Amino acid sequence: MRPLAAVVLSAALLAPAAWAQLAPSPDAPPVSTAPAPGPEDQSVATFKVQVNLVDLFFTVKDKSGNLVPHLNKNDCNVTEDKVPQTFKSFVAENNLPLTLGILLDTSGSQYRVLPLEQQAGSEFLSRVLKPKDQAFLLSFDVNVDLLQDFTNSPHLLARAMNKAQINTAGGNGAAGIPGLGGGTVPVQGTPKGTLLYDAVNLASNDKLNQEAGRKAMIILTDGEDEGSNAKIGDAIAAAQRSNAIIYVILIADTGFYGNFGMGYGGYSAANKMAQETGGRVINVGNNGKKLQEAFEQIEDELRTQYVATYTPTNTKLDGTFRHIAVSCGEGMKVQVRRGYFAPTPDN
């Protein structure tokens, strides 16, 4: 949901002459032939009210990492660029419609873990999607492909997920040279193999930006980007503008990287995307049980969120980035997006 809502109220009194253009029904009363009133007798009133309302979707956890579900606005504080703000609304919400994007890494490095992702992801979607929710699925490798557009059907999403295939520069399957479309091992030149940032950018701008309410992306990847046109800053900014939370399930075939004598280093980039948007990273390695638990944790967090709004004291429509901080008591950790882009006079 964009932080700016423009409300246009217009009322127009139509001149009787305008009605004369329509053929009257046989039962209609006689049409007056009196002269139409002059311009001075017609009234048209248009009012435009700019309302800059910032939406926040966040979770709160105690010192032990347990979700805290029963807070109210007196328990929490919000600041924008370190200036205290006043909550306009604040509610614990576990039933608000959810728009969800699943981003599936199908580059060569995921060859052995893709079946785990397909099974756990399908089970998660069958549990989490409620009647008013919707989700889409896309894959990213040497390309970014929409496998299933918005739907409320877990069956359609599962079918699309099960059809996902590893795609490398050498074709489907484990063929292809890692680093040349076949994985995330770097090589000389500018390889193109795992378009993670492009996928986040496209999902934010083309799918989530037009949707209202709660929005989240769940990315299953080893976290390494290779060859995207978008930079990590572009991907984060796009997610922030669409007000989408990013969860990253860091899943990797450790044997794949071990065979090349190196470790995978996707955590830092994944953590940056998640932290900036109010989500988090869950590292599951290649453990199927941990993957299932990760989906369960995300499900609990998405269903135990606070929804709050405030009208910022800074009313400038300058498009600048505003930093947000929310606190809810000593020892409690709040997962909330780090900020938003102020609107401009044009939007």
Secondary structure, DSSP 8 states (H G I E B T S, - for coil): --SEEEEEEEEE---HHHHTTS---TTS-----S----GGG--EEEEEEEEE-EEEEEEEE-TTS-B-----GGG-EEEETTEEE-EEEEEEES-S-EEEEEEEE-SGGGTTTHHHHHHHHHHHHHHH--TT-EEEEEEESSSEEEEEEEES-HHHHHHHHHH---EETTEESS-S-TTTTSSS---SS----B-HHHHHHHIIIIIITT--SEEEEEEEE-S--BS-SS-HHHHHHHHHHTT-EEEEEEE--HHHHHHTT-----HHHHHHHHHHHT--EEEEET-HHHHHHHHHHHHHHHTSEEEEEE--S----S--EEEEEEE-STT-EEE--SEEE---TT-
